[in-house]
């Protein structure tokens, strides 16, 4: 499912919301999660999962084309861990 499909489904299932309002809701949620992660916070949505930041160490790698050593700086990457309820729904094939 893409972001636009999510917005469309939200607008269809909630007739009180226009498509523009549904887009605002989805963007607000995504922006809030992003800002929390940027600030170093953990985001937990019960039954769905949690978002955290993992720090990766600096390392050396090889350029596959030339074989030269390349230094890769340390970086932070977002990580998502599914919640128990979502994991069970996916494994059992049930929805909502």
Secondary structure by P-SEA (a helix, b strand, c coil): ccaaaaaaaaaaacccccaaaaaaaaaaaaaaaaaaaaabbbbbccccbbbbbbbbcccccccccccbbbbbccbbbbbbbbcaaaaaaaaacccc
